[in-house]
Amino acid sequence: MPPKKAKGGDSEGKVSHGTEQAVLAYLQKTNRPYSANDISSQLHGQVSPAQAKKILNSLADEEKIQRKDNGKQQIFFAIQTRIDVPNIEEAEEEEDSIKERAEQVGKLKEENRALASRLQALTSALTDDQIRERIAKLAHE
C-alpha cells in the first residue's frame, strides 16, 4: 500500500497569492463572465475547479471582482467601473480618424476599380505583334 499523506504539512487546501493574482488578471484581461469550472479549464490546469471556486469567492468577498448567483451556479466577472473609458475628446479624435480612413478606403477602392478596368482593357487588346500578323494575313487574302 502507498504511504498515507500526513495531515498538517500538506498544502493541498491552501491557495497561493500568485495563483489568486493569475485568476484576477485573467478575469480582468478577458473582461467576460466565467464560472469556477471555466476558469479552471481556461487556465489549463493551473488551478483545480475547487481551488478556482475558493479563489473566486475570496476575490468576490474582497470586492476585487463581482459575483452573480444564478440558481446553483455562480458567475464571476471583473468590476466594470474599473475599466478605463476614453474621455470625450479622445473619442471624437478616434471618430474623426475613422472617418478619414473610411474616405481613404473609398478613394482607394475607386482607384482600384479604374486600374482594374484599364488592366482588363489592355489585356483584352491585341499586342503589336498580333496586329502585324492580322494585317499580313488580311493583305494575303
N, C-alpha and C positions, 0 to 999 in steps of 0.2 A: 504494500500500500504506500502511496506517496505520503510524505510528511504533511501534517496539518499546518495551516498558516497560523502564526502566532497572533494573538489579539493585542491591540495597543500599538504595535510597531508598524502596522500596516497603514499605508497612505491611500488605500483604495477609495474611501469615502470622502477624502479631502480634495478640494479643488484649488489649483494653484492660481495665483494672481495673474500670471501670464496667459493662462487659458481663459480666464474671465475677460481679460483685455482683448484677446483674439476674437471672442464671441461678440463683444461690444463693437469692436472695429468692423467686424463683418456685417453686423446689422446696420451700422451707420453707413458703410460703403455701399451696400446694395440698396438700402432705403426701401425695403419692402417687407411685408409681414411674413413671419415664419413660426412654425411650431417647434417644439423641442426636437422632435424626430427629424424635421427638415434641417435644422441647424447641425445636428449630428452628422447627417449624410452630406451636407454641403461642405463641412469641414473635414471630410474624408477620414472619419475615424479618429480625429484628434481628440474628440470628446465622445463619451458614450451618451445614449439618449437620456439616461438617468442623470448623468453629470450636467448635460445641457439643460435639463429641466431645473436642476438646482441653481445653476448659474443664472439662467434667465429669470427665475423667481427672485433671486438675490438682487439682480440688476434692477428689476421692476420695483422691489421694495425700497431700494436706494434711489428710486426715481431717475435712473440713468436711461431707462427705456420704458415703454408703455406696454401694458398687458391688457388684453381684451378677452374676457371669458365668453365662450360660445358653447353652452351646454357643458359637456365634459372636456371639451378641448379648449386649450388656451393658445392664443396667438400673441406673439411679441413683435414689436416694431420700434424703430428709432423715434425719438421725440421730434415732431415736425417743427416745433418752434426754434430749434437749434440749427436749422438748415439755413445757410446763407442765401438770402434773396437779394438780387441786384436792385440798386436804387433806380429811381425813375429816369435819371439822366443816362445811366448805363443801358437801361432797357431801350430808350429811344435811340441811342447810338447804335445798338445792335439791330434795331428795326431798320434804321437808315442804311446800315451796311448790307442788310439782307436785300433791301430794295435795289441798291446799287448793283449787287451781284446778280439779281434777277434780270435787271436791264442788260447787264453784260452778257448773260446767258442768252437772252433773246436776240441780241445783235450777233453773237457768235453763231447761233443756230441759223439765222438768216444768211449770214456769210457762208456758212457750211452748205446750205441748200443751193446758193448761187454757184459755188465752186463745184458741187456735185453735178449740177446740170451742165456746167461748162465741160467738166470731165466727160460726161456722157456724150455730149455733142462731139467732142474731139475724138473719143474712141470709136464712135459710130461713123465718122467721116473717113473718106478714103485717104490713104497716105499718098505722097508724091509718086512713089514707085507704082502703086496701084493705078493711079490716074494715068501715068505714062503707058502702062500696059493696056489699059482700056482704049486710049487714043490710038495706039498702034493696032489694036485688034479692030477697031472701027474703021481705020484707014484701009486695012486689008479687005474689008467687006465691001 
